[in-house]
Amino acid sequence: MNPSILAAEQVADFSEDTWWIWVIKAVFIIVYLILSVLLALWVERRGLGLMQNRLGPNRVGPLGLFQAISDALKLIIKEDFWLKGADKVIYFISPVIAAACAFILMAVLPMGPQVSIFGINTPLQLADSPVALIFLLAVAALGEYGLVFGGWSTRSTLPLFGSVRSATQMISYELALGLSLVTVVLASGTMSTSGIVEAQSGLWNCITLFPAFCVYIVSMFGETNRLPFDLPEAEGELVAGHTTEYSSMKFAWYYLSEYINMLNVSMIATTMFLGGWRAGPIVTWIYSLWGGDPNTGWIPMLWFFGKTWVFMFIMIWTRATLLRMRYDHFMKLGWKVLIPVSLGWLVCVTLIRGVTSFTDISQRSLYIGIGVIFLVLIGIIWIFGDKDDKDEQSSEEPGFVRPEEEFDAMAGGFPVPPLPGQTLPPSPRASRQQTMQEGELV
């Protein structure tokens, strides 16, 4: 059997761990996530301010660093109201489900190699399993129920719309995200997160599995309800969606879970596609100049957290750049683009695994070559297929109107402004006022 596959099947060794080692790791994860959320709030608000040429928080503490802490205190002391008609049990536990699932995910993500903690040799990871990837997907899907039940339990219109959008978004983008991760499992030969990191000791999966990496990047925005996919909240349409009827700490749990989930999907992307805690080839070469190894000791934690914050910055940058998608475009992207692309690439990876099992052809070369061809084909279909759809829509679709035609405010089922050359129909209110004025004159 291929030695790289044997290495990939290995799971982190927890044989020396004791109960107090587990407690230390669990406390570190909780503290790290909470402090990272405070830092993420500050980075996002300051970063958005710079990108949009305006001031971010700059009054509370140096450079506004304590603004997130003051906001947290405000939520704690804010009045906590309960809805009279809500299903009070589900209304209360929904934000708890969302927050608890967000905290749990990091438990199986490796932050570094084996280290010594008070004389005990242990991996920088709370737990691992041969099916750790299934655990990640299951907990992430369970966390979405916090959003769905939260909007449904209020028995209010706008939160209900937000919960329905959350459910459809979860189904659509969980499929694409899951399929992209299945290709990682096929390429690595294991579902253990530590094994997946070990399998990337050479080339990272973001290079060999680039199409799956692209699908994951898009899907993680839908998974975390971030712009341009923040349709379950949609302030301009649903006020705040599933969180509309929540206040004080119940709202804070939702708010906290959203930013922790940003960290979670970023850490999963780092683990699955960017080599996890392993340093890049350039850093490894620099260390090799004086005989050092960047993948031993506590230093790899810096590589892991640094890669995580690269994805966090991309998510913040995207929020400052893109507008919210229209809902039908959002569903079309999930079902007609991401899922077919994921399935197509999954078939390619399966064929590559089959070919390399019976031949001596380099697996990496096949991945890169077929990946490039696959992306070129997707680009051709995207460009020419979209052009054909627009031509067909412009000539045959009944919702299309020419400027000289009568203006229809609900063309195609969506409220639209008048096109150039069209005029709004006369207002019924203005006609009534004119009739009343004429009657008074008579």
Secondary structure, 3 states (H helix, E strand, C coil): CCHHHHHHHCCCCCCCCCHHHHHHHHHHHHHHHHHHHHHHHHHHHHHHHHHCCCCCCCCCCHHHCCHHHHHHHHHHHCCCCCCCCCCHHHHHHHHHHHHHHHHHHHHHCCCEEEEEECCEEEEECCCCCCCHHHHHHHHHHHHHHHHHHHHHHCCCHHHHHHHHHHHHHHHHHHHHHHHHHHHHHHHHCCCCHHHHHHHCCCCCHHHHCHHHHHHHHHHHHHHCCCCCCCCCCCHHHHCCHHHCCCCHHHHHHHHHHHHHHHHHHHHHHHHHHCCCCCCCHHHHHHHHCCCCCCCCCCCHHHHHHHHHHHHHHHHHHHHHHCCCCCHHHHHHHHHHHHHHHHHHHHHHHHHHHHHHHHCCCCHHHHHHHHHHHHHHHHHHHHHHHHHHHHHHHHHHCCCCCCCCCCCCCCHHHCCCCCCCCCCCCCCHHHHHHHHHHHHHHC
